[in-house]
């Protein structure tokens, strides 16, 4: 039987077809992908500034945790690919934030 051809009508539909390559919707998994990418980007960007170590360390930590859980529940290769990118950015932001002052920044000691 002939299979219908999927029409991509924009960047969001292309991203959706990459994340949902098995043809099923994965809203929870895709939410973890988006959250990990956003947290990783924020952690990586804020890690470049010494004074923003609290933001980079906390967003990096949350990004690593959400990315790790996303890897555990991911279904498709596209989800795993984007999760690894977000995890890497979050980890770099976390480590640089820790090097610049840590999670509490001298407030607790």
C-alpha positions as CSV (number, residue, x, y, z in Angstrom):
1,X,0.0,0.0,0.0
2,X,1.3,3.5,-0.8
3,X,2.4,5.7,2.1
4,X,1.4,9.3,2.1
5,X,4.2,11.8,1.8
6,X,4.6,14.2,4.8
7,X,4.6,17.8,3.8
8,X,6.9,20.1,5.9
9,X,5.4,23.6,6.1
10,X,7.8,25.4,8.3
11,X,10.6,25.1,10.9
12,X,8.3,23.8,13.7
13,X,6.9,21.0,11.6
14,X,10.4,20.1,10.5
15,X,11.5,20.0,14.2
16,X,8.4,18.0,15.1
17,X,9.1,15.5,12.4
18,X,12.7,15.1,13.7
19,X,11.6,14.7,17.3
20,X,8.6,12.5,16.5
21,X,10.3,10.4,13.8
22,X,8.3,7.3,14.7
23,X,5.0,9.1,13.8
24,X,3.7,9.3,17.3
25,X,3.5,12.4,19.5
26,X,5.7,12.5,22.6
27,X,4.7,15.7,24.5
28,X,6.5,14.8,27.7
29,X,9.7,13.8,26.1
30,X,9.6,16.9,23.8
31,X,9.1,19.1,26.8
32,X,12.2,17.7,28.5
33,X,14.1,18.3,25.2
34,X,13.0,22.0,25.1
35,X,13.6,22.6,28.8
36,X,17.1,21.1,28.6
37,X,18.0,23.1,25.5
38,X,16.8,26.4,27.1
39,X,18.5,25.7,30.4
40,X,21.7,24.6,28.7
41,X,21.7,27.8,26.6
42,X,21.1,30.0,29.6
43,X,23.8,28.2,31.7
44,X,26.3,28.4,28.9
45,X,25.8,32.1,28.1
46,X,25.7,33.2,31.7
47,X,28.8,31.2,32.5
48,X,30.8,33.6,30.4
49,X,30.3,36.3,33.0
50,X,31.9,35.9,36.5
51,X,29.2,37.9,38.3
52,X,26.4,35.6,37.0
53,X,27.8,32.4,38.6
54,X,24.7,31.8,40.6
55,X,22.5,31.8,37.5
56,X,24.9,29.6,35.5
57,X,25.5,27.1,38.3
58,X,21.8,26.7,39.2
59,X,20.5,26.6,35.6
60,X,23.3,24.2,34.7
61,X,22.4,21.9,37.6
62,X,18.7,21.8,36.7
63,X,19.6,21.4,33.0
64,X,21.8,18.4,33.7
65,X,19.1,16.8,35.9
66,X,16.3,17.4,33.4
67,X,18.5,16.3,30.5
68,X,19.5,13.1,32.4
69,X,15.8,12.3,33.0
70,X,15.0,13.1,29.4
71,X,17.6,10.6,28.3
72,X,16.0,8.0,30.4
73,X,12.5,8.4,28.9
74,X,13.4,9.5,25.4
75,X,12.0,7.5,22.5
76,X,13.6,8.7,19.3
77,X,17.1,9.4,18.2
78,X,16.3,13.0,17.4
79,X,15.2,13.6,21.1
80,X,18.4,12.0,22.3
81,X,20.6,14.0,19.9
82,X,19.1,17.3,21.1
83,X,19.3,16.2,24.7
84,X,23.0,15.5,24.5
85,X,23.6,19.0,23.0
86,X,21.6,20.6,25.9
87,X,23.3,18.4,28.4
88,X,26.7,19.4,27.2
89,X,25.9,23.1,27.3
90,X,24.3,22.8,30.8
91,X,27.3,20.8,32.1
92,X,29.8,23.4,30.8
93,X,27.7,26.2,32.3
94,X,27.4,24.3,35.6
95,X,31.1,23.6,35.9
96,X,32.1,27.2,35.0
97,X,29.5,28.5,37.4
98,X,31.0,26.4,40.1
99,X,34.5,27.6,39.3
100,X,33.4,31.2,39.5
101,X,31.7,31.0,42.9
102,X,29.4,28.0,43.2
103,X,25.8,27.4,43.9
104,X,25.6,29.7,46.9
105,X,28.3,32.3,46.1
106,X,29.6,32.8,49.6
107,X,26.2,33.2,51.2
108,X,26.5,30.1,53.3
109,X,30.1,30.3,54.1
